Amino acid sequence: MTQPDSSLHAATGLEALVSRAVTGTKGLPPVDKWNPPFCGDLDMEIRADGTWFYMGTPIGRQPLVRLFSTVLRKDADGRTYLVTPVEKVGIRVEDAHFLAVELNVSGEGVEQVMTFRTNVGDIVEAGRSNPLRFVIDDENGGLKPYILVRGRLEALLARPVMYELIAHGEEIDVDGTPMFALRSKGEVFPIMAAGELEKLTR
C-alpha cells in the first residue's frame, strides 16, 4: 500500500504562501528585491543528489520542488532561504542548490556555447554572467564542477554531465600557463594545469 507523502501535507501552508508569491509573475519572482522579516528555520534540506527533504521525508512531487526552487535565495551571510514578500525562512543545503542533469554544446572554438538544464528546469548558458567553477573534493580528490544559475545559487554537475563536459575540454594558454580548460560564450574556464589532467577521472 502506498504511504501518503507526509511532507506534502506538512508543507501545505508554506506551499500556499509560495504559490501566492509566484502567481502572476512573468518568469521567476523578484526574490532579490524582497526584504521580508526572518521567520525562523524550516526543517527542509536540499541533499547533494538534488533531492529535497521536508521533516526527514523526500518531497515526492516534482512540481512542488520546482515551486520552492523559484523562491530560493542565498544571502551574503552564506545561508539559503525560501523568500516571499512577507516571509523568509532558512533551509539547509548539503552541497549545491541544484543539480545540472543535461548538457548541450553548440558551435566550436570561440563560438562554442555550453547550455545546461537543471533538475528543476532552469536553462543556463555558461558565460561571463553564469561562470563555471571547479573544486577538488577533499574526500576523494575528484573533480566537482559547478555553474552559477542565478544570484548566488549554483548547480553541481551530475557525474555523467561532468564527464560529457570534460570531453569538450582543450589545452589553452592562460597567463602563460598551459591549462586544461573549457570555452563557452567567448569565456575561458580553466580547470587545472594541463599536466594534472589524469586527476579528472578519479
C-alpha positions in Angstrom: 0.0 0.0 0.0 1.4 3.4 -0.9 2.1 5.6 2.0 0.9 9.2 1.9 3.5 11.9 1.3 3.6 13.3 4.9 6.0 16.1 3.8 3.4 17.2 1.3 0.7 17.6 4.0 3.2 19.3 6.4 4.3 21.8 3.7 0.7 22.7 2.7 0.8 26.1 4.4 4.2 27.0 3.1 3.2 25.8 -0.4 0.2 28.1 -0.4 2.3 31.0 0.7 4.9 30.4 -2.0 2.1 29.9 -4.6 0.8 33.3 -3.8 4.2 34.8 -4.2 4.7 33.2 -7.6 1.2 33.6 -9.1 1.0 36.4 -11.6 4.8 36.8 -12.1 6.3 36.6 -15.5 9.3 34.3 -15.2 11.0 34.0 -11.8 9.7 36.1 -8.9 12.0 39.0 -7.9 13.2 37.5 -4.7 16.3 39.7 -4.6 14.1 42.7 -4.3 12.1 41.4 -1.4 13.1 42.2 2.2 10.7 40.3 4.5 11.3 39.6 8.1 13.2 36.4 9.0 10.7 33.9 10.4 13.0 31.1 11.6 14.4 27.9 10.2 12.4 25.3 8.4 13.2 21.6 8.6 13.9 21.4 4.9 17.1 20.3 3.2 18.5 20.0 -0.3 20.7 16.9 -0.5 23.8 16.6 -2.6 21.9 14.5 -5.2 19.3 17.3 -5.7 16.6 15.6 -3.6 14.6 17.9 -1.4 13.6 16.7 2.1 11.0 18.1 4.4 10.9 16.9 8.1 13.2 14.0 7.1 10.9 12.8 4.2 11.7 13.3 0.5 9.3 15.7 -1.3 8.0 13.4 -4.0 6.1 15.9 -6.1 8.4 17.5 -8.6 6.0 20.4 -9.3 6.2 21.3 -5.6 10.0 21.2 -5.7 10.0 23.4 -8.7 7.7 25.8 -7.0 10.0 26.0 -3.9 13.1 26.4 -6.2 11.7 29.6 -7.7 11.8 31.4 -4.4 15.3 30.3 -3.2 17.8 32.9 -2.3 21.3 32.6 -0.9 22.2 35.8 1.1 25.6 37.4 1.8 25.6 35.6 5.2 26.1 32.3 3.3 22.7 30.9 4.2 19.9 29.8 1.9 16.3 30.9 2.4 12.9 30.5 0.9 11.7 34.1 0.4 8.3 35.5 -0.3 7.2 39.2 0.0 6.1 38.6 3.6 8.3 35.8 5.0 11.9 34.5 4.9 12.7 31.0 6.3 16.1 29.3 6.4 16.7 25.9 4.9 19.8 23.6 4.8 21.8 22.9 1.6 24.2 19.9 1.7 26.2 20.9 -1.4 24.7 22.9 -4.3 21.2 24.3 -4.7 20.5 22.4 -8.0 21.9 19.5 -10.0 22.8 20.0 -13.6 21.4 17.0 -15.4 21.8 17.7 -19.1 24.4 19.4 -21.3 24.1 20.7 -24.9 27.1 22.0 -26.7 26.8 24.1 -29.9 29.4 25.8 -32.1 33.1 25.4 -31.9 36.1 27.3 -30.6 35.3 30.9 -29.5 31.8 30.4 -30.8 31.1 27.4 -28.6 28.2 27.6 -26.2 27.5 25.2 -23.3 23.9 25.1 -22.2 22.8 23.2 -19.0 19.5 22.0 -17.8 19.0 21.7 -14.0 16.8 19.1 -12.2 14.2 21.9 -11.6 14.0 23.1 -15.2 16.4 26.0 -15.3 18.2 26.5 -18.6 21.6 28.2 -18.2 24.3 29.1 -20.7 27.8 29.1 -19.3 29.4 32.5 -19.8 30.5 35.7 -18.0 27.2 36.0 -16.1 27.0 32.3 -15.4 30.5 31.1 -14.9 31.7 27.6 -14.3 34.0 26.8 -11.4 35.8 23.7 -10.4 36.9 22.4 -7.0 38.7 19.2 -5.9 36.7 17.0 -3.5 38.6 16.9 -0.2 37.3 13.3 0.4 38.3 11.6 -2.8 40.3 14.0 -4.8 37.7 14.0 -7.6 36.6 17.0 -9.7 33.4 18.8 -8.8 32.2 21.3 -11.4 29.6 23.9 -10.6 27.7 26.5 -12.7 26.2 29.7 -11.3 22.5 29.6 -12.1 21.3 33.0 -10.6 22.1 35.2 -7.7 24.4 33.1 -5.5 22.6 29.9 -6.4 24.7 27.2 -8.1 24.2 23.8 -9.7 26.5 20.9 -9.2 27.0 19.0 -12.4 25.8 15.4 -12.2 28.7 12.9 -12.8 27.6 11.9 -16.3 27.3 15.5 -17.3 30.7 16.2 -15.8 32.3 13.5 -18.0 30.5 14.9 -21.0 31.7 18.4 -20.2 35.3 17.2 -19.8 35.2 15.7 -23.3 34.9 19.2 -24.7 38.0 20.4 -22.8 41.1 21.6 -24.5 44.6 22.8 -23.7 44.6 26.6 -23.6 47.3 29.0 -22.6 46.1 31.1 -19.6 48.5 33.8 -18.5 51.4 31.8 -19.8 50.4 28.5 -18.2 49.1 25.6 -20.3 45.7 24.8 -18.7 43.1 22.2 -19.4 40.1 24.5 -19.9 36.6 24.9 -21.4 35.2 27.6 -23.7 31.6 29.0 -23.7 30.2 32.2 -25.0 33.7 33.6 -25.6 34.9 32.9 -22.0 37.6 30.5 -20.9 37.1 28.5 -17.8 40.4 26.9 -16.6 40.0 23.5 -14.8 43.6 22.6 -13.9 47.1 22.7 -15.2 47.3 20.5 -18.3 49.9 18.2 -16.6 47.4 17.2 -13.9 44.7 16.1 -16.3 44.7 12.5 -15.1 43.1 13.6 -11.8 39.8 14.3 -13.7 38.9 10.6 -13.9 39.3 9.8 -10.2 
